[in-house]
Amino acid sequence: MSKAEIIAELPKLTAEDRSDILARLWQMEETSGPTDREKQLLDEAQAAYEANPDAGSPWSEVEARLRRRA
């Protein structure tokens, strides 16, 4: 079955079946780990942090800024 066929069938499933499929997909993602590109991005972010750990903002400040925008 092609990806297009699978996607076309999804709306025909019950909400419970779609939820089961989603849970299985997330489980597969969690066990596969990050991709090479994701690892590269994580390594770059870690290096940037280590080079300048004070450049970022604590979560509490970021959250406060986001809430002010809403």
C-alpha positions in Angstrom: 0.0 0.0 0.0 1.4 3.4 -0.9 1.7 6.4 1.4 -1.0 8.1 -0.6 -3.4 5.2 -0.2 -2.7 5.0 3.5 -3.4 8.7 3.9 -6.6 8.4 1.9 -7.8 5.7 4.2 -7.2 7.5 7.5 -10.4 9.6 7.5 -12.4 6.4 7.1 -11.1 5.0 10.4 -12.7 5.5 13.8 -11.2 8.0 16.2 -10.1 5.2 18.3 -8.3 3.5 15.4 -6.6 6.8 14.5 -5.6 7.3 18.1 -4.0 3.8 18.2 -2.1 4.5 14.9 -0.9 7.8 16.3 0.3 6.2 19.5 2.1 3.5 17.5 3.8 6.1 15.3 5.0 8.1 18.3 6.3 4.8 19.8 8.2 4.1 16.6 9.7 7.7 16.6 10.8 7.4 20.3 12.6 4.1 19.8 14.4 5.2 16.6 16.1 8.2 18.2 17.2 11.4 16.5 18.2 11.4 12.8 21.7 12.4 11.7 20.4 15.9 10.9 18.7 16.2 14.3 22.0 15.1 16.0 23.9 17.7 14.0 21.4 20.4 15.1 21.6 19.3 18.7 25.4 19.3 18.6 25.4 22.8 17.1 23.0 24.0 19.8 25.1 22.5 22.5 28.3 24.0 21.1 26.6 27.5 20.9 25.5 27.1 24.5 28.9 26.1 25.7 30.5 29.0 23.9 28.1 31.5 25.5 25.9 30.1 28.2 24.5 33.5 29.2 23.1 34.3 25.7 19.8 32.6 26.3 16.9 33.4 28.6 15.5 31.3 31.4 12.2 29.5 30.5 10.3 31.7 33.0 11.3 34.9 31.0 10.5 33.3 27.7 7.1 32.1 28.9 6.3 35.6 30.3 7.2 37.2 26.9 5.0 34.7 25.1 2.1 35.3 27.5 2.3 39.1 27.0 1.9 38.6 23.2 -1.3 36.6 23.6 
